[in-house]
Amino acid sequence: MRPRGFTTTEMLIAVSILGTLTALATPSMTAALRRTMISSASNDLLGAVNRARTEAQRSGGAGMPFTVCASSQSGAPDSASCTGTWDQGVIVFADANGNGARDTGEAVVLALPPMGAGVSVSVKSTLAYVLFAPNGMLHGGETGVRFTFSHVRAPFQADVQHLCVLRSAVQVVSDADLQNVARNAACKAL
């Protein structure tokens, strides 16, 4: 009767196959994780922008503008101001005087924590904030703002996403779609 179990040779073969499969899967899993982090960050900011637009429209007769800005103090919304970079956190607040800066008494309605480690956000705009008028449109003469999300360790443009806040619309597009799809021309022009 033969003893049950694996021989040393069989075990070594199984371990080497497992090691090879793990080595093959790790790069694609890492890339998928980076894409997920980028997508999550852009979706969080999209939610903040949509919340500001909705709150501005809800203010109706009160005519209250709402602002989205970067805030390094988003963890303490009662004392948060529009300082820091977009990857450090974001606040949405009722901007009573429409100056794009949070002043005393202006209520924060949403605070986002810092984005995931390694996520980078760059902004293409002349403003450091996004301000919505009570009609839900971008306030003033600003044509739009484009946020570009990437990961510091993602070498491929395929991992880049853009969030374009236009006067009356918001788009989230990949870098490839921004370059090749005609319907994204307004976003690309920012």
Contacts in CASP RR format, 6 or more apart in sequence:
PFRMAT RR
TARGET T0000
AUTHOR 0000-0000-0000
METHOD contacts of the structure
MODEL  1
MRPRGFTTTEMLIAVSILGTLTALATPSMTAALRRTMISSASNDLLGAVN
RARTEAQRSGGAGMPFTVCASSQSGAPDSASCTGTWDQGVIVFADANGNG
ARDTGEAVVLALPPMGAGVSVSVKSTLAYVLFAPNGMLHGGETGVRFTFS
HVRAPFQADVQHLCVLRSAVQVVSDADLQNVARNAACKAL
6 14 0 8 1.000
31 154 0 8 1.000
31 156 0 8 1.000
31 159 0 8 1.000
34 151 0 8 1.000
34 153 0 8 1.000
34 154 0 8 1.000
34 159 0 8 1.000
35 154 0 8 1.000
35 159 0 8 1.000
37 115 0 8 1.000
37 116 0 8 1.000
37 118 0 8 1.000
37 119 0 8 1.000
37 151 0 8 1.000
38 119 0 8 1.000
38 149 0 8 1.000
38 150 0 8 1.000
38 151 0 8 1.000
38 154 0 8 1.000
38 159 0 8 1.000
38 160 0 8 1.000
38 161 0 8 1.000
39 161 0 8 1.000
40 116 0 8 1.000
41 87 0 8 1.000
41 115 0 8 1.000
41 116 0 8 1.000
41 119 0 8 1.000
41 121 0 8 1.000
41 149 0 8 1.000
42 147 0 8 1.000
42 149 0 8 1.000
42 161 0 8 1.000
42 162 0 8 1.000
42 163 0 8 1.000
42 172 0 8 1.000
43 172 0 8 1.000
44 90 0 8 1.000
44 112 0 8 1.000
44 115 0 8 1.000
45 68 0 8 1.000
45 86 0 8 1.000
45 90 0 8 1.000
45 112 0 8 1.000
45 121 0 8 1.000
45 147 0 8 1.000
45 163 0 8 1.000
46 163 0 8 1.000
46 170 0 8 1.000
46 172 0 8 1.000
48 68 0 8 1.000
48 90 0 8 1.000
48 92 0 8 1.000
48 110 0 8 1.000
48 112 0 8 1.000
49 68 0 8 1.000
49 130 0 8 1.000
49 163 0 8 1.000
49 165 0 8 1.000
49 170 0 8 1.000
50 170 0 8 1.000
51 92 0 8 1.000
51 109 0 8 1.000
51 110 0 8 1.000
52 66 0 8 1.000
52 67 0 8 1.000
52 68 0 8 1.000
52 92 0 8 1.000
52 110 0 8 1.000
52 130 0 8 1.000
52 132 0 8 1.000
53 66 0 8 1.000
53 132 0 8 1.000
53 136 0 8 1.000
53 170 0 8 1.000
55 64 0 8 1.000
55 66 0 8 1.000
55 92 0 8 1.000
55 94 0 8 1.000
55 109 0 8 1.000
55 132 0 8 1.000
56 63 0 8 1.000
56 64 0 8 1.000
56 65 0 8 1.000
56 66 0 8 1.000
56 132 0 8 1.000
56 133 0 8 1.000
56 134 0 8 1.000
56 135 0 8 1.000
56 136 0 8 1.000
57 132 0 8 1.000
57 134 0 8 1.000
57 135 0 8 1.000
57 136 0 8 1.000
59 65 0 8 1.000
59 66 0 8 1.000
59 94 0 8 1.000
59 134 0 8 1.000
60 134 0 8 1.000
61 134 0 8 1.000
62 134 0 8 1.000
63 134 0 8 1.000
64 94 0 8 1.000
64 95 0 8 1.000
64 96 0 8 1.000
64 134 0 8 1.000
65 94 0 8 1.000
65 95 0 8 1.000
65 96 0 8 1.000
65 98 0 8 1.000
65 131 0 8 1.000
65 132 0 8 1.000
65 133 0 8 1.000
65 134 0 8 1.000
65 139 0 8 1.000
66 92 0 8 1.000
66 93 0 8 1.000
66 94 0 8 1.000
66 95 0 8 1.000
66 109 0 8 1.000
66 131 0 8 1.000
66 132 0 8 1.000
67 82 0 8 1.000
67 92 0 8 1.000
67 93 0 8 1.000
67 95 0 8 1.000
67 98 0 8 1.000
67 100 0 8 1.000
67 102 0 8 1.000
67 129 0 8 1.000
67 130 0 8 1.000
67 131 0 8 1.000
67 132 0 8 1.000
68 90 0 8 1.000
68 91 0 8 1.000
68 92 0 8 1.000
68 129 0 8 1.000
68 130 0 8 1.000
68 131 0 8 1.000
69 82 0 8 1.000
69 90 0 8 1.000
69 91 0 8 1.000
69 93 0 8 1.000
69 100 0 8 1.000
69 101 0 8 1.000
69 102 0 8 1.000
69 128 0 8 1.000
69 129 0 8 1.000
69 130 0 8 1.000
70 82 0 8 1.000
70 83 0 8 1.000
70 84 0 8 1.000
70 85 0 8 1.000
70 86 0 8 1.000
70 88 0 8 1.000
70 89 0 8 1.000
70 90 0 8 1.000
70 128 0 8 1.000
70 129 0 8 1.000
71 80 0 8 1.000
71 81 0 8 1.000
71 82 0 8 1.000
71 83 0 8 1.000
71 84 0 8 1.000
71 88 0 8 1.000
71 89 0 8 1.000
71 90 0 8 1.000
71 91 0 8 1.000
71 111 0 8 1.000
72 83 0 8 1.000
72 84 0 8 1.000
72 85 0 8 1.000
72 88 0 8 1.000
72 89 0 8 1.000
73 79 0 8 1.000
73 80 0 8 1.000
73 81 0 8 1.000
73 83 0 8 1.000
74 80 0 8 1.000
74 88 0 8 1.000
74 89 0 8 1.000
74 90 0 8 1.000
74 91 0 8 1.000
74 111 0 8 1.000
74 112 0 8 1.000
74 113 0 8 1.000
74 114 0 8 1.000
75 111 0 8 1.000
75 113 0 8 1.000
77 91 0 8 1.000
77 108 0 8 1.000
77 111 0 8 1.000
78 108 0 8 1.000
80 91 0 8 1.000
80 102 0 8 1.000
80 108 0 8 1.000
80 111 0 8 1.000
81 101 0 8 1.000
81 102 0 8 1.000
82 91 0 8 1.000
82 100 0 8 1.000
82 101 0 8 1.000
82 102 0 8 1.000
82 128 0 8 1.000
82 129 0 8 1.000
85 121 0 8 1.000
86 115 0 8 1.000
86 121 0 8 1.000
86 123 0 8 1.000
86 147 0 8 1.000
87 114 0 8 1.000
87 115 0 8 1.000
87 116 0 8 1.000
87 119 0 8 1.000
87 120 0 8 1.000
87 121 0 8 1.000
88 114 0 8 1.000
89 111 0 8 1.000
89 112 0 8 1.000
89 113 0 8 1.000
89 114 0 8 1.000
89 115 0 8 1.000
90 110 0 8 1.000
90 111 0 8 1.000
90 112 0 8 1.000
91 102 0 8 1.000
91 108 0 8 1.000
91 110 0 8 1.000
91 111 0 8 1.000
91 112 0 8 1.000
92 108 0 8 1.000
92 109 0 8 1.000
92 110 0 8 1.000
92 111 0 8 1.000
93 102 0 8 1.000
93 106 0 8 1.000
93 107 0 8 1.000
93 108 0 8 1.000
93 109 0 8 1.000
94 106 0 8 1.000
94 107 0 8 1.000
94 109 0 8 1.000
95 101 0 8 1.000
95 102 0 8 1.000
95 106 0 8 1.000
95 131 0 8 1.000
96 103 0 8 1.000
96 105 0 8 1.000
96 106 0 8 1.000
97 103 0 8 1.000
98 131 0 8 1.000
98 139 0 8 1.000
100 129 0 8 1.000
100 131 0 8 1.000
101 129 0 8 1.000
102 108 0 8 1.000
115 121 0 8 1.000
118 151 0 8 1.000
118 152 0 8 1.000
118 153 0 8 1.000
119 149 0 8 1.000
119 150 0 8 1.000
119 151 0 8 1.000
119 152 0 8 1.000
120 149 0 8 1.000
120 150 0 8 1.000
120 151 0 8 1.000
120 152 0 8 1.000
121 147 0 8 1.000
121 148 0 8 1.000
121 149 0 8 1.000
122 147 0 8 1.000
122 148 0 8 1.000
122 150 0 8 1.000
123 145 0 8 1.000
123 146 0 8 1.000
123 147 0 8 1.000
123 148 0 8 1.000
124 145 0 8 1.000
124 146 0 8 1.000
124 147 0 8 1.000
124 148 0 8 1.000
124 190 0 8 1.000
125 142 0 8 1.000
125 144 0 8 1.000
125 145 0 8 1.000
125 146 0 8 1.000
125 190 0 8 1.000
126 142 0 8 1.000
127 142 0 8 1.000
127 145 0 8 1.000
130 138 0 8 1.000
130 145 0 8 1.000
130 165 0 8 1.000
131 138 0 8 1.000
131 139 0 8 1.000
131 140 0 8 1.000
131 142 0 8 1.000
132 138 0 8 1.000
132 139 0 8 1.000
133 139 0 8 1.000
133 140 0 8 1.000
136 168 0 8 1.000
137 167 0 8 1.000
137 168 0 8 1.000
138 144 0 8 1.000
138 145 0 8 1.000
138 165 0 8 1.000
138 166 0 8 1.000
138 167 0 8 1.000
138 168 0 8 1.000
142 167 0 8 1.000
143 166 0 8 1.000
143 167 0 8 1.000
143 189 0 8 1.000
143 190 0 8 1.000
144 164 0 8 1.000
144 165 0 8 1.000
144 166 0 8 1.000
144 167 0 8 1.000
144 190 0 8 1.000
145 164 0 8 1.000
145 165 0 8 1.000
145 190 0 8 1.000
146 162 0 8 1.000
146 163 0 8 1.000
146 164 0 8 1.000
146 165 0 8 1.000
146 187 0 8 1.000
146 190 0 8 1.000
147 162 0 8 1.000
147 163 0 8 1.000
147 164 0 8 1.000
147 165 0 8 1.000
148 160 0 8 1.000
148 161 0 8 1.000
148 162 0 8 1.000
149 160 0 8 1.000
149 161 0 8 1.000
149 162 0 8 1.000
149 163 0 8 1.000
150 159 0 8 1.000
150 160 0 8 1.000
150 161 0 8 1.000
151 159 0 8 1.000
154 160 0 8 1.000
157 175 0 8 1.000
157 176 0 8 1.000
158 174 0 8 1.000
158 175 0 8 1.000
158 176 0 8 1.000
160 174 0 8 1.000
160 175 0 8 1.000
161 172 0 8 1.000
161 173 0 8 1.000
161 174 0 8 1.000
161 175 0 8 1.000
162 171 0 8 1.000
162 172 0 8 1.000
162 173 0 8 1.000
162 174 0 8 1.000
162 175 0 8 1.000
162 178 0 8 1.000
162 187 0 8 1.000
163 170 0 8 1.000
163 171 0 8 1.000
163 172 0 8 1.000
164 170 0 8 1.000
164 171 0 8 1.000
164 172 0 8 1.000
164 173 0 8 1.000
164 184 0 8 1.000
164 186 0 8 1.000
164 187 0 8 1.000
164 190 0 8 1.000
166 186 0 8 1.000
166 187 0 8 1.000
171 184 0 8 1.000
171 187 0 8 1.000
173 181 0 8 1.000
173 184 0 8 1.000
173 187 0 8 1.000
177 184 0 8 1.000
178 184 0 8 1.000
178 187 0 8 1.000
178 188 0 8 1.000
179 188 0 8 1.000
END
